[in-house]
Amino acid sequence: MPTEAEFLALQSRVSELEDRLQFLYRRLGIDYADPGSDPALSSQFQDALRRGNKIEAIKIYRESTGVGLAEAKRAVDEIEVRLGH
């Protein structure tokens, strides 16, 4: 069981790493989306990408987020890269 000092050190390190990630997101122009609200995590969305049905994936993304076609396409393109599809 970690001591209070070890716990505080770990908490500080996690905070530092979160700050670095935030810096990288800003530097790379990437928006961070909470995974709980990310339509890319829906099974329908991932199935569409796995099948190579990008149009369906864009449609699902638009329905989930309410964004326009161009923004949805851009987001799906970024998600494909992130997920390695």
Gaussian input, Z-matrix of N, CA and C with variables (Angstrom, degrees):
# hf/3-21g

backbone

0 1
 N
 C     1     B1
 C     2     B2     1     A1
 N     3     B3     2     A2     1     D1
 C     4     B4     3     A3     2     D2
 C     5     B5     4     A4     3     D3
 N     6     B6     5     A5     4     D4
 C     7     B7     6     A6     5     D5
 C     8     B8     7     A7     6     D6
 N     9     B9     8     A8     7     D7
 C    10    B10     9     A9     8     D8
 C    11    B11    10    A10     9     D9
 N    12    B12    11    A11    10    D10
 C    13    B13    12    A12    11    D11
 C    14    B14    13    A13    12    D12
 N    15    B15    14    A14    13    D13
 C    16    B16    15    A15    14    D14
 C    17    B17    16    A16    15    D15
 N    18    B18    17    A17    16    D16
 C    19    B19    18    A18    17    D17
 C    20    B20    19    A19    18    D18
 N    21    B21    20    A20    19    D19
 C    22    B22    21    A21    20    D20
 C    23    B23    22    A22    21    D21
 N    24    B24    23    A23    22    D22
 C    25    B25    24    A24    23    D23
 C    26    B26    25    A25    24    D24
 N    27    B27    26    A26    25    D25
 C    28    B28    27    A27    26    D26
 C    29    B29    28    A28    27    D27
 N    30    B30    29    A29    28    D28
 C    31    B31    30    A30    29    D29
 C    32    B32    31    A31    30    D30
 N    33    B33    32    A32    31    D31
 C    34    B34    33    A33    32    D32
 C    35    B35    34    A34    33    D33
 N    36    B36    35    A35    34    D34
 C    37    B37    36    A36    35    D35
 C    38    B38    37    A37    36    D36
 N    39    B39    38    A38    37    D37
 C    40    B40    39    A39    38    D38
 C    41    B41    40    A40    39    D39
 N    42    B42    41    A41    40    D40
 C    43    B43    42    A42    41    D41
 C    44    B44    43    A43    42    D42
 N    45    B45    44    A44    43    D43
 C    46    B46    45    A45    44    D44
 C    47    B47    46    A46    45    D45
 N    48    B48    47    A47    46    D46
 C    49    B49    48    A48    47    D47
 C    50    B50    49    A49    48    D48
 N    51    B51    50    A50    49    D49
 C    52    B52    51    A51    50    D50
 C    53    B53    52    A52    51    D51
 N    54    B54    53    A53    52    D52
 C    55    B55    54    A54    53    D53
 C    56    B56    55    A55    54    D54
 N    57    B57    56    A56    55    D55
 C    58    B58    57    A57    56    D56
 C    59    B59    58    A58    57    D57
 N    60    B60    59    A59    58    D58
 C    61    B61    60    A60    59    D59
 C    62    B62    61    A61    60    D60
 N    63    B63    62    A62    61    D61
 C    64    B64    63    A63    62    D62
 C    65    B65    64    A64    63    D63
 N    66    B66    65    A65    64    D64
 C    67    B67    66    A66    65    D65
 C    68    B68    67    A67    66    D66
 N    69    B69    68    A68    67    D67
 C    70    B70    69    A69    68    D68
 C    71    B71    70    A70    69    D69
 N    72    B72    71    A71    70    D70
 C    73    B73    72    A72    71    D71
 C    74    B74    73    A73    72    D72
 N    75    B75    74    A74    73    D73
 C    76    B76    75    A75    74    D74
 C    77    B77    76    A76    75    D75
 N    78    B78    77    A77    76    D76
 C    79    B79    78    A78    77    D77
 C    80    B80    79    A79    78    D78
 N    81    B81    80    A80    79    D79
 C    82    B82    81    A81    80    D80
 C    83    B83    82    A82    81    D81
 N    84    B84    83    A83    82    D82
 C    85    B85    84    A84    83    D83
 C    86    B86    85    A85    84    D84
 N    87    B87    86    A86    85    D85
 C    88    B88    87    A87    86    D86
 C    89    B89    88    A88    87    D87
 N    90    B90    89    A89    88    D88
 C    91    B91    90    A90    89    D89
 C    92    B92    91    A91    90    D90
 N    93    B93    92    A92    91    D91
 C    94    B94    93    A93    92    D92
 C    95    B95    94    A94    93    D93
 N    96    B96    95    A95    94    D94
 C    97    B97    96    A96    95    D95
 C    98    B98    97    A97    96    D96
 N    99    B99    98    A98    97    D97
 C   100   B100    99    A99    98    D98
 C   101   B101   100   A100    99    D99
 N   102   B102   101   A101   100   D100
 C   103   B103   102   A102   101   D101
 C   104   B104   103   A103   102   D102
 N   105   B105   104   A104   103   D103
 C   106   B106   105   A105   104   D104
 C   107   B107   106   A106   105   D105
 N   108   B108   107   A107   106   D106
 C   109   B109   108   A108   107   D107
 C   110   B110   109   A109   108   D108
 N   111   B111   110   A110   109   D109
 C   112   B112   111   A111   110   D110
 C   113   B113   112   A112   111   D111
 N   114   B114   113   A113   112   D112
 C   115   B115   114   A114   113   D113
 C   116   B116   115   A115   114   D114
 N   117   B117   116   A116   115   D115
 C   118   B118   117   A117   116   D116
 C   119   B119   118   A118   117   D117
 N   120   B120   119   A119   118   D118
 C   121   B121   120   A120   119   D119
 C   122   B122   121   A121   120   D120
 N   123   B123   122   A122   121   D121
 C   124   B124   123   A123   122   D122
 C   125   B125   124   A124   123   D123
 N   126   B126   125   A125   124   D124
 C   127   B127   126   A126   125   D125
 C   128   B128   127   A127   126   D126
 N   129   B129   128   A128   127   D127
 C   130   B130   129   A129   128   D128
 C   131   B131   130   A130   129   D129
 N   132   B132   131   A131   130   D130
 C   133   B133   132   A132   131   D131
 C   134   B134   133   A133   132   D132
 N   135   B135   134   A134   133   D133
 C   136   B136   135   A135   134   D134
 C   137   B137   136   A136   135   D135
 N   138   B138   137   A137   136   D136
 C   139   B139   138   A138   137   D137
 C   140   B140   139   A139   138   D138
 N   141   B141   140   A140   139   D139
 C   142   B142   141   A141   140   D140
 C   143   B143   142   A142   141   D141
 N   144   B144   143   A143   142   D142
 C   145   B145   144   A144   143   D143
 C   146   B146   145   A145   144   D144
 N   147   B147   146   A146   145   D145
 C   148   B148   147   A147   146   D146
 C   149   B149   148   A148   147   D147
 N   150   B150   149   A149   148   D148
 C   151   B151   150   A150   149   D149
 C   152   B152   151   A151   150   D150
 N   153   B153   152   A152   151   D151
 C   154   B154   153   A153   152   D152
 C   155   B155   154   A154   153   D153
 N   156   B156   155   A155   154   D154
 C   157   B157   156   A156   155   D155
 C   158   B158   157   A157   156   D156
 N   159   B159   158   A158   157   D157
 C   160   B160   159   A159   158   D158
 C   161   B161   160   A160   159   D159
 N   162   B162   161   A161   160   D160
 C   163   B163   162   A162   161   D161
 C   164   B164   163   A163   162   D162
 N   165   B165   164   A164   163   D163
 C   166   B166   165   A165   164   D164
 C   167   B167   166   A166   165   D165
 N   168   B168   167   A167   166   D166
 C   169   B169   168   A168   167   D167
 C   170   B170   169   A169   168   D168
 N   171   B171   170   A170   169   D169
 C   172   B172   171   A171   170   D170
 C   173   B173   172   A172   171   D171
 N   174   B174   173   A173   172   D172
 C   175   B175   174   A174   173   D173
 C   176   B176   175   A175   174   D174
 N   177   B177   176   A176   175   D175
 C   178   B178   177   A177   176   D176
 C   179   B179   178   A178   177   D177
 N   180   B180   179   A179   178   D178
 C   181   B181   180   A180   179   D179
 C   182   B182   181   A181   180   D180
 N   183   B183   182   A182   181   D181
 C   184   B184   183   A183   182   D182
 C   185   B185   184   A184   183   D183
 N   186   B186   185   A185   184   D184
 C   187   B187   186   A186   185   D185
 C   188   B188   187   A187   186   D186
 N   189   B189   188   A188   187   D187
 C   190   B190   189   A189   188   D188
 C   191   B191   190   A190   189   D189
 N   192   B192   191   A191   190   D190
 C   193   B193   192   A192   191   D191
 C   194   B194   193   A193   192   D192
 N   195   B195   194   A194   193   D193
 C   196   B196   195   A195   194   D194
 C   197   B197   196   A196   195   D195
 N   198   B198   197   A197   196   D196
 C   199   B199   198   A198   197   D197
 C   200   B200   199   A199   198   D198
 N   201   B201   200   A200   199   D199
 C   202   B202   201   A201   200   D200
 C   203   B203   202   A202   201   D201
 N   204   B204   203   A203   202   D202
 C   205   B205   204   A204   203   D203
 C   206   B206   205   A205   204   D204
 N   207   B207   206   A206   205   D205
 C   208   B208   207   A207   206   D206
 C   209   B209   208   A208   207   D207
 N   210   B210   209   A209   208   D208
 C   211   B211   210   A210   209   D209
 C   212   B212   211   A211   210   D210
 N   213   B213   212   A212   211   D211
 C   214   B214   213   A213   212   D212
 C   215   B215   214   A214   213   D213
 N   216   B216   215   A215   214   D214
 C   217   B217   216   A216   215   D215
 C   218   B218   217   A217   216   D216
 N   219   B219   218   A218   217   D217
 C   220   B220   219   A219   218   D218
 C   221   B221   220   A220   219   D219
 N   222   B222   221   A221   220   D220
 C   223   B223   222   A222   221   D221
 C   224   B224   223   A223   222   D222
 N   225   B225   224   A224   223   D223
 C   226   B226   225   A225   224   D224
 C   227   B227   226   A226   225   D225
 N   228   B228   227   A227   226   D226
 C   229   B229   228   A228   227   D227
 C   230   B230   229   A229   228   D228
 N   231   B231   230   A230   229   D229
 C   232   B232   231   A231   230   D230
 C   233   B233   232   A232   231   D231
 N   234   B234   233   A233   232   D232
 C   235   B235   234   A234   233   D233
 C   236   B236   235   A235   234   D234
 N   237   B237   236   A236   235   D235
 C   238   B238   237   A237   236   D236
 C   239   B239   238   A238   237   D237
 N   240   B240   239   A239   238   D238
 C   241   B241   240   A240   239   D239
 C   242   B242   241   A241   240   D240
 N   243   B243   242   A242   241   D241
 C   244   B244   243   A243   242   D242
 C   245   B245   244   A244   243   D243
 N   246   B246   245   A245   244   D244
 C   247   B247   246   A246   245   D245
 C   248   B248   247   A247   246   D246
 N   249   B249   248   A248   247   D247
 C   250   B250   249   A249   248   D248
 C   251   B251   250   A250   249   D249
 N   252   B252   251   A251   250   D250
 C   253   B253   252   A252   251   D251
 C   254   B254   253   A253   252   D252

   B1=1.4524
   B2=1.5304
   B3=1.3513
   B4=1.4682
   B5=1.5296
   B6=1.3084
   B7=1.4625
   B8=1.5218
   B9=1.3103
   B10=1.4635
   B11=1.5254
   B12=1.3176
   B13=1.4677
   B14=1.5232
   B15=1.3433
   B16=1.4689
   B17=1.5257
   B18=1.3163
   B19=1.4619
   B20=1.5269
   B21=1.3220
   B22=1.4646
   B23=1.5205
   B24=1.3332
   B25=1.4638
   B26=1.5270
   B27=1.3303
   B28=1.4667
   B29=1.5256
   B30=1.3096
   B31=1.4619
   B32=1.5279
   B33=1.3157
   B34=1.4557
   B35=1.5250
   B36=1.3287
   B37=1.4680
   B38=1.5276
   B39=1.3100
   B40=1.4674
   B41=1.5224
   B42=1.3045
   B43=1.4614
   B44=1.5261
   B45=1.3285
   B46=1.4659
   B47=1.5308
   B48=1.3209
   B49=1.4652
   B50=1.5257
   B51=1.3175
   B52=1.4617
   B53=1.5231
   B54=1.3322
   B55=1.4662
   B56=1.5223
   B57=1.3202
   B58=1.4687
   B59=1.5245
   B60=1.3267
   B61=1.4633
   B62=1.5249
   B63=1.3069
   B64=1.4646
   B65=1.5227
   B66=1.3328
   B67=1.4606
   B68=1.5270
   B69=1.3288
   B70=1.4662
   B71=1.5252
   B72=1.3269
   B73=1.4631
   B74=1.5263
   B75=1.3308
   B76=1.4620
   B77=1.5213
   B78=1.3209
   B79=1.4670
   B80=1.5311
   B81=1.3283
   B82=1.4580
   B83=1.5271
   B84=1.3192
   B85=1.4597
   B86=1.5126
   B87=1.3142
   B88=1.4613
   B89=1.5197
   B90=1.3284
   B91=1.4582
   B92=1.5160
   B93=1.3183
   B94=1.4531
   B95=1.5163
   B96=1.3172
   B97=1.4631
   B98=1.5223
   B99=1.2985
   B100=1.4567
   B101=1.5240
   B102=1.3417
   B103=1.4581
   B104=1.5226
   B105=1.3162
   B106=1.4555
   B107=1.5150
   B108=1.3299
   B109=1.4585
   B110=1.5179
   B111=1.3135
   B112=1.4596
   B113=1.5192
   B114=1.3540
   B115=1.4642
   B116=1.5216
   B117=1.3539
   B118=1.4610
   B119=1.5213
   B120=1.3214
   B121=1.4516
   B122=1.5246
   B123=1.3300
   B124=1.4620
   B125=1.5275
   B126=1.3086
   B127=1.4685
   B128=1.5233
   B129=1.3345
   B130=1.4680
   B131=1.5209
   B132=1.3238
   B133=1.4592
   B134=1.5303
   B135=1.3193
   B136=1.4640
   B137=1.5207
   B138=1.3248
   B139=1.4642
   B140=1.5242
   B141=1.3254
   B142=1.4672
   B143=1.5277
   B144=1.3208
   B145=1.4653
   B146=1.5222
   B147=1.3259
   B148=1.4699
   B149=1.5225
   B150=1.3320
   B151=1.4660
   B152=1.5260
   B153=1.3198
   B154=1.4625
   B155=1.5161
   B156=1.3342
   B157=1.4569
   B158=1.5275
   B159=1.3217
   B160=1.4632
   B161=1.5302
   B162=1.3218
   B163=1.4670
   B164=1.5255
   B165=1.3248
   B166=1.4687
   B167=1.5308
   B168=1.3305
   B169=1.4688
   B170=1.5244
   B171=1.3235
   B172=1.4706
   B173=1.5240
   B174=1.3234
   B175=1.4683
   B176=1.5329
   B177=1.3224
   B178=1.4667
   B179=1.5226
   B180=1.3311
   B181=1.4628
   B182=1.5248
   B183=1.3366
   B184=1.4731
   B185=1.5171
   B186=1.3390
   B187=1.4650
   B188=1.5309
   B189=1.3216
   B190=1.4699
   B191=1.5152
   B192=1.3415
   B193=1.4634
   B194=1.5179
   B195=1.3298
   B196=1.4607
   B197=1.5213
   B198=1.3374
   B199=1.4657
   B200=1.5225
   B201=1.3194
   B202=1.4541
   B203=1.5197
   B204=1.3283
   B205=1.4604
   B206=1.5251
   B207=1.3276
   B208=1.4671
   B209=1.5294
   B210=1.3284
   B211=1.4668
   B212=1.5275
   B213=1.3300
   B214=1.4635
   B215=1.5205
   B216=1.3294
   B217=1.4704
   B218=1.5170
   B219=1.3202
   B220=1.4694
   B221=1.5379
   B222=1.3200
   B223=1.4675
   B224=1.5249
   B225=1.3301
   B226=1.4649
   B227=1.5273
   B228=1.3255
   B229=1.4687
   B230=1.5292
   B231=1.3304
   B232=1.4676
   B233=1.5261
   B234=1.3218
   B235=1.4640
   B236=1.5247
   B237=1.3279
   B238=1.4659
   B239=1.5211
   B240=1.3218
   B241=1.4648
   B242=1.5199
   B243=1.3259
   B244=1.4657
   B245=1.5278
   B246=1.3381
   B247=1.4609
   B248=1.5249
   B249=1.3271
   B250=1.4593
   B251=1.5153
   B252=1.3203
   B253=1.4801
   B254=1.5087
   A1=108.12
   A2=116.77
   A3=118.95
   A4=111.52
   A5=113.51
   A6=118.99
   A7=108.84
   A8=115.64
   A9=119.44
   A10=110.58
   A11=117.10
   A12=121.04
   A13=110.78
   A14=116.81
   A15=120.65
   A16=110.25
   A17=115.72
   A18=120.25
   A19=110.67
   A20=117.15
   A21=120.94
   A22=111.39
   A23=117.11
   A24=120.90
   A25=110.38
   A26=116.89
   A27=120.72
   A28=111.17
   A29=116.04
   A30=120.79
   A31=110.19
   A32=116.81
   A33=121.91
   A34=110.58
   A35=116.55
   A36=121.12
   A37=110.85
   A38=117.12
   A39=120.82
   A40=109.93
   A41=117.03
   A42=121.25
   A43=110.78
   A44=116.09
   A45=120.98
   A46=110.98
   A47=116.94
   A48=120.83
   A49=111.40
   A50=117.53
   A51=120.64
   A52=110.47
   A53=117.16
   A54=121.07
   A55=111.01
   A56=116.42
   A57=120.04
   A58=111.31
   A59=116.10
   A60=119.47
   A61=110.96
   A62=116.10
   A63=120.58
   A64=110.19
   A65=117.14
   A66=121.72
   A67=110.14
   A68=116.59
   A69=119.95
   A70=111.41
   A71=117.39
   A72=120.06
   A73=110.37
   A74=116.77
   A75=120.25
   A76=110.98
   A77=116.16
   A78=121.63
   A79=111.46
   A80=116.57
   A81=121.60
   A82=112.87
   A83=116.80
   A84=120.31
   A85=113.23
   A86=116.56
   A87=121.59
   A88=108.46
   A89=115.55
   A90=120.08
   A91=108.61
   A92=115.74
   A93=120.43
   A94=108.39
   A95=115.39
   A96=120.24
   A97=107.99
   A98=116.09
   A99=121.07
   A100=108.57
   A101=118.67
   A102=120.13
   A103=113.48
   A104=117.47
   A105=119.78
   A106=112.84
   A107=116.95
   A108=120.47
   A109=111.75
   A110=117.73
   A111=121.65
   A112=110.48
   A113=117.50
   A114=119.57
   A115=112.07
   A116=116.87
   A117=119.89
   A118=111.80
   A119=116.98
   A120=119.79
   A121=112.80
   A122=117.57
   A123=118.51
   A124=109.21
   A125=115.29
   A126=119.43
   A127=111.28
   A128=117.81
   A129=120.28
   A130=110.59
   A131=115.99
   A132=120.88
   A133=110.22
   A134=116.71
   A135=120.10
   A136=111.63
   A137=117.50
   A138=120.39
   A139=110.66
   A140=116.40
   A141=120.27
   A142=110.29
   A143=117.40
   A144=120.14
   A145=111.38
   A146=117.47
   A147=121.05
   A148=111.25
   A149=116.09
   A150=120.83
   A151=111.76
   A152=116.47
   A153=120.20
   A154=112.59
   A155=117.72
   A156=121.92
   A157=109.36
   A158=114.12
   A159=120.58
   A160=111.49
   A161=117.16
   A162=120.55
   A163=110.25
   A164=116.43
   A165=119.76
   A166=110.55
   A167=116.66
   A168=120.39
   A169=110.56
   A170=116.79
   A171=120.99
   A172=109.97
   A173=116.39
   A174=120.46
   A175=110.58
   A176=116.53
   A177=120.61
   A178=109.93
   A179=116.73
   A180=120.66
   A181=110.24
   A182=116.99
   A183=120.65
   A184=111.15
   A185=116.56
   A186=119.97
   A187=111.40
   A188=116.44
   A189=121.02
   A190=113.01
   A191=116.28
   A192=119.65
   A193=114.36
   A194=116.98
   A195=120.30
   A196=113.85
   A197=117.71
   A198=120.36
   A199=110.28
   A200=115.91
   A201=122.03
   A202=112.20
   A203=115.02
   A204=121.34
   A205=112.43
   A206=117.60
   A207=120.46
   A208=111.13
   A209=116.21
   A210=119.61
   A211=111.00
   A212=116.88
   A213=120.49
   A214=110.78
   A215=116.96
   A216=120.14
   A217=110.48
   A218=116.08
   A219=120.60
   A220=109.97
   A221=116.45
   A222=120.79
   A223=111.10
   A224=116.85
   A225=120.46
   A226=110.05
   A227=117.01
   A228=120.03
   A229=110.60
   A230=116.75
   A231=121.14
   A232=111.28
   A233=116.38
   A234=120.56
   A235=110.12
   A236=116.94
   A237=120.22
   A238=110.90
   A239=116.04
   A240=120.61
   A241=109.99
   A242=116.16
   A243=121.27
   A244=111.94
   A245=116.50
   A246=120.44
   A247=112.69
   A248=116.58
   A249=120.35
   A250=114.14
   A251=117.30
   A252=120.77
   A253=110.47
   D1=128.10
   D2=-178.51
   D3=-69.06
   D4=147.94
   D5=176.03
   D6=-76.07
   D7=168.77
   D8=179.09
   D9=-61.57
   D10=-38.64
   D11=179.30
   D12=-63.97
   D13=-41.78
   D14=178.32
   D15=-65.47
   D16=-41.76
   D17=178.56
   D18=-60.72
   D19=-45.86
   D20=179.41
   D21=-64.14
   D22=-37.60
   D23=177.47
   D24=-64.53
   D25=-42.82
   D26=177.93
   D27=-64.93
   D28=-41.76
   D29=178.75
   D30=-61.14
   D31=-41.80
   D32=178.36
   D33=-64.44
   D34=-41.81
   D35=-179.81
   D36=-64.85
   D37=-42.98
   D38=178.26
   D39=-61.20
   D40=-43.24
   D41=178.66
   D42=-61.10
   D43=-42.68
   D44=178.38
   D45=-62.46
   D46=-43.08
   D47=179.15
   D48=-66.14
   D49=-38.21
   D50=176.35
   D51=-62.12
   D52=-41.22
   D53=177.47
   D54=-62.11
   D55=-41.61
   D56=179.01
   D57=-64.82
   D58=-41.81
   D59=177.63
   D60=-61.85
   D61=-44.04
   D62=178.93
   D63=-59.85
   D64=-41.62
   D65=177.07
   D66=-60.11
   D67=-46.02
   D68=-179.56
   D69=-64.20
   D70=-41.67
   D71=177.00
   D72=-57.38
   D73=-47.64
   D74=179.87
   D75=-63.81
   D76=-44.90
   D77=-177.28
   D78=-62.11
   D79=-38.16
   D80=-178.67
   D81=-89.52
   D82=-3.39
   D83=179.68
   D84=70.56
   D85=31.33
   D86=-179.19
   D87=-103.83
   D88=133.33
   D89=174.86
   D90=-89.12
   D91=134.69
   D92=176.09
   D93=-89.71
   D94=129.89
   D95=176.07
   D96=-114.81
   D97=137.02
   D98=176.83
   D99=-59.27
   D100=124.24
   D101=-178.52
   D102=-54.94
   D103=-27.24
   D104=178.72
   D105=-68.43
   D106=-21.97
   D107=-179.24
   D108=-111.32
   D109=8.20
   D110=-175.73
   D111=-83.24
   D112=114.08
   D113=178.90
   D114=-62.40
   D115=-19.41
   D116=179.21
   D117=-64.52
   D118=-17.82
   D119=-178.96
   D120=-88.31
   D121=-8.89
   D122=179.65
   D123=-69.00
   D124=143.83
   D125=-178.02
   D126=-64.68
   D127=-36.01
   D128=178.47
   D129=-62.45
   D130=-44.03
   D131=-179.68
   D132=-62.32
   D133=-48.60
   D134=-178.61
   D135=-66.00
   D136=-36.93
   D137=176.51
   D138=-61.82
   D139=-42.59
   D140=178.75
   D141=-60.56
   D142=-44.25
   D143=178.54
   D144=-65.18
   D145=-41.98
   D146=179.54
   D147=-60.12
   D148=-37.47
   D149=179.63
   D150=-79.57
   D151=-4.27
   D152=-178.89
   D153=78.10
   D154=17.42
   D155=-178.68
   D156=-95.50
   D157=79.43
   D158=-176.40
   D159=-65.69
   D160=-35.55
   D161=-179.86
   D162=-61.67
   D163=-43.89
   D164=177.84
   D165=-64.72
   D166=-40.41
   D167=178.74
   D168=-61.25
   D169=-41.91
   D170=178.37
   D171=-63.92
   D172=-42.20
   D173=179.04
   D174=-61.19
   D175=-45.96
   D176=179.24
   D177=-62.25
   D178=-42.30
   D179=179.87
   D180=-62.16
   D181=-45.22
   D182=179.71
   D183=-61.30
   D184=-43.55
   D185=-179.79
   D186=-64.89
   D187=-34.38
   D188=-178.18
   D189=-75.89
   D190=-31.58
   D191=-172.34
   D192=-112.11
   D193=-23.74
   D194=-177.84
   D195=80.02
   D196=12.61
   D197=-179.77
   D198=-83.09
   D199=167.33
   D200=178.64
   D201=-75.71
   D202=173.59
   D203=-176.25
   D204=-61.72
   D205=-48.39
   D206=-177.17
   D207=-62.55
   D208=-44.02
   D209=179.94
   D210=-66.05
   D211=-39.02
   D212=178.85
   D213=-65.10
   D214=-42.24
   D215=178.88
   D216=-62.21
   D217=-44.98
   D218=179.50
   D219=-60.87
   D220=-43.81
   D221=-179.81
   D222=-64.31
   D223=-43.07
   D224=-179.98
   D225=-64.95
   D226=-39.85
   D227=176.09
   D228=-58.57
   D229=-45.48
   D230=179.36
   D231=-65.15
   D232=-39.46
   D233=-180.00
   D234=-66.30
   D235=-39.80
   D236=177.54
   D237=-57.77
   D238=-44.54
   D239=178.79
   D240=-63.60
   D241=-46.36
   D242=-178.09
   D243=-62.21
   D244=-38.41
   D245=-178.41
   D246=-87.99
   D247=-7.54
   D248=178.30
   D249=77.59
   D250=30.02
   D251=178.28
   D252=-91.70

